[in-house]
Amino acid sequence: MNNNKDEHLAPPFREGLPQTGEEITAAFNALQNKFAATFEQIFKDPNTPKTVVILPSLSLDQEIMARISGVHHYEERMLCLLLLLRMPRTKVIYLTSTPIHEMIIDYYLHLLPGVPAQHARSRLTLLACDDPSPIALTEKILRRPRLIERILSAIQTPDVTHMTCFTVTELEQSLALHLGIPIYGCDPKHLHWGSKSGSRHIFRDASILMPDGYEDLTSPDDIADAITALKERNPALEKAVVKINEGFSGEGNAIMKLQDAPTGRALRPWVVEHLPKLNFEAEAISWQLYQQKFAAMGGIVEEFITGPNKRSPSAQFRVNPIGTLDAISTHDQLLGGDNGQIFIGCKFPADESYRITIQDTGMKAASILRDKGVLGRFGIDFISVKAGDKWQHYAIEINLRKGGTTHPFQMLQFLTDGRYDPATGQYLTVAGHPRFYYASDNLESINYRGLTPYDLVDISVMNGLHFHSATGEGVTFHLIGALSEFGKLGVVCIGETAARAEKLYSRTVDILDAEGNRTLPPPAL
């Protein structure tokens, strides 16, 4: 989260906006309560007129975010919500830092089932800050009163309008008050429960197994004490993981290897000496910067779970404005990085042998979060290791925001109009047939650089890499704007079996690799 949020906020430009903390809380609660009162009426009929303001702001620590390749294009991950335009009386307002390439918008609108692209385009408003600077999108908007006025003009009917965000901080809350519309997401006062420390408190209250560790830490001394205690309690411990509370996609994690650590009184001095040598998951981060972030945000230390057969499943849930809690999906996350801490993609659904166990275990924590007032989508991540013929599941963290598994699942929903069956953990089409997908946010190669959105669409069409509505299978792309500069792309491959989905992914990679390796012929003499 942006810890300097108050330094750059534009002063209120509309009369009557709340000023004090109590006024802000009361005004925001009033918006959210009105949303709850009208929710069923607005959402039960897809033909009911409504407007959705989509705010894909990554309102997280910008120094950590800057270490993610092409991160400013992550605002495109929520473009899957353009498929809300399949509802013929729904309007969408999509906000970004910089304008999105028109070919990318055209690509999404042509995915709409049964809706002419022109009809959908007439109900879509795109507004950009024209500002690529490394500042959270919401903060940029709050600095621009005229842009907020344009958003207000586009809304027209605030009583049937709500905002959906990647994450909800005080920045998004402030914008909601400027616009006079509610947010379908978690009140910022609950964000602590989605931090690494807060997650451990929830898991403990829910009696869910989690790695041995310590939370609510704030200093290098706290880190050293925690690692020392873990190693003393478990002399066989090979690694400990340090996590910043507000880390994103594993970028706030660091590993200390303990195989060579001494015993007895020499242990803690050895740990202190080796703290600057932590193995950081984020690229080009120093111990000096890391300890500054840790002091500002707090964090945890946990044992690093190991095992010859290790996976990272997750379960996703949703609480709607009237308090109904639903399990909406499970995934096996695909992790990369030196220590398998970085999210690079996912498979849906999670493995059949444990998907219901993950869902039911996660529901215990989700119920506590619902009772605390959490609203919207959130996910609960696990580390699972197999001992003999049984899986042992350790709860790792709660993400009170849209995550890397959100947009692939929403693409599946919007493209097929099917449903998730919580009894089996499968997704079923309207005809009752299961669907699976293999998705990645990090399909990246230096050889892809220079490929434009036009090139990608042409490659997709020429090789049949598109979603076929007749078969309910195929490929969709996202993060398209990051392709030419960073050689990075997101992809969702949907198949009638898990094997077909993975085969589609492999074929997509092979085709892109072949295109990326093309060279110009020598000039004619």
Secondary structure, 3 states (H helix, E strand, C coil): CCCCHHHCCCCCCCCCCCCCHHHHHHHHHHHHHHHHHHHHHHHCCCCCCEEEEEECCCCCCHHHHCCCCCHHHHHHHHHHHHHHHHCCCEEEEEEECCCCCHHHHHHHHCCCCCCCHHHHHCCEEEEECCCCCCCCHHHHHHCCHHHHHHHHHHHCCHHHEEEEECCCCHHHHHHHHHHCCCECCCCHHHHHHHCHHHHHHHHHHCCCCCCCEEEEECCHHHHHHHHHHHHHHCCCCCEEEEEECCCCCCCCEEEEECCCCCCHHHHHHHHHHHHHHCEECCCCCCHHHHHHHHHHHCEEEEECCCCCCEEEEEEEEEECCCCCEEEEEEEEEEEECCCCCEEEEEEECCCCCCHHHHHHHHHHHHHHHHHHCCCEEEEEEEEEEEECCEEEEEEEEEECCCCCCHHHHHHHHHHHCCEEECCCCEEECCCCCEEEEEEEEEEECHHHCCCCHHHHHHHHHHCCCCCECCCCEEEEEECHHHHHHHCEEEEEEEECCHHHHHHHHHHHHHHHHHHHCCCCCCCCC
